[in-house]
Amino acid sequence: MNKSLKEKITNTMSRVDIGAQLGISSQAVSKWMSQGKVPAGRVVPLCKVLNWAVTPHEIDPGAYPNPTDGLPRQEH
């Protein structure tokens, strides 16, 4: 995860709010940001919480190689 993607995520919603929405600690979210890797099972839920401002492809292009992978049908 590059710096601009980290900024895009944190500009959309705070780490505290992301954690609250996902039922985890803000420290866990901060760990993802510092390590630059969102756990595989959290990619789509994170995108959903961010109202799809960030896509699964942006977060993990290896797991979601096409720009529309992981998006809900109406987002295609």
Secondary structure as UniProt FT lines:
FT   HELIX           3..12
FT   HELIX           15..22
FT   HELIX           26..35
FT   HELIX           40..42
FT   HELIX           43..49
FT   TURN            50..52
FT   HELIX           56..59
FT   TURN            61..63
FT   TURN            67..70
FT   HELIX           73..75
//
